Amino acid sequence: SLSRYFRSGFTIESSNPDIEYEATEHLAAMKDLAGTILGGLTLAQHEDVATKNHIRNQLKQGFNKILQSPMVDEIFFSEWAVQ
C-alpha cells in the first residue's frame, strides 16, 4: 500500500509576556490538539491552499482555549509538506 507522510512546523506569535510560561505548562495538551487537527486531514486537504488558513484558525482558537486566555495572536507555518 502507498503511504503518505505529512510534516508541519509552525511558530506562535503573541504579545502576551506570559505566553512562553503558559505554552510550556500546557505543551502536552497543545501538541495533542495540533496532532488531532492535522492528523485528521485527507491528502486532498493537505494539498489545498485554503486548508492552511482553516487549520491556522482552528489551532489559534484551540490553543487559546487550552491557555484559557486569548494569548495566541497569530500562527505562522514554517513547514507544510506531504511526502
N, C-alpha and C positions, 0 to 999 in steps of 0.2 A: 504494500500500500504506500501511497505517496504521503509523506509527512511534510508539513509546513511549520516553520517556527517564526514567531513574532517577537521582536525585541524593541523595547522603547526605553527612553530615558527622558526625564523632564526635571525642570527646576521650578521651585515655588518662589514667587516673589511676594513680599509682604512689607508693609510699612509699620507693622506692629513689632516693637522691640522684643516681645516675648515669644516670637514665632520659633526661634531656634530651640528654646527650652520646651515649649509645648509640643512641637513636632517630634522632638526626641522622646518625650514622655509617652506619646501616642503613636510611635513609629510602627509597632506591630499592627495596630488597627488600620493605619493609613496604608501600609503595604498590602494588607488583606483586601481592603476596598479596591485599591488600584488593580490588584490581580484579578479580582472578581469582575470588575468593569471591563478591563482589557481582555481577559480570558474568554469573555462571552461573545466576542466579535467574530463574525464569519470572515472568510478570506475576502469576499467582495467588499465588506465594510472596511477592512483594513486598507484596501486599495482606493476607497472613496475619500476624496479630499474633504468633503463635508463632515465625515466621521470625526476627524481630528478636533474640530470646534465643538462638536457634540460631546465628545469624551472630555475635552478640556473643561466644559461647563459641569459635567457630571462629577469630575474629580474635585473641582473647586467647591461645589455645593456639598459633596460628601465629606471632604476634609474639614470644611468649616463646621459641619455638624459634629464631627468627631472632636474637634478642638473646642466646641461649644462657644464659639465666638467667631465673628467674621474676620479671620486673620489672613486668609489667603486672598491676595489681590489679583494675582494672575498666575497662570501656569504656562511655561514655555517648553515645548518639546525639543530636545536636543537630538533625539534619535527616534525614528519611526520606520522600521524595516521589516519586511516579510521575506523570509528565505525559504 
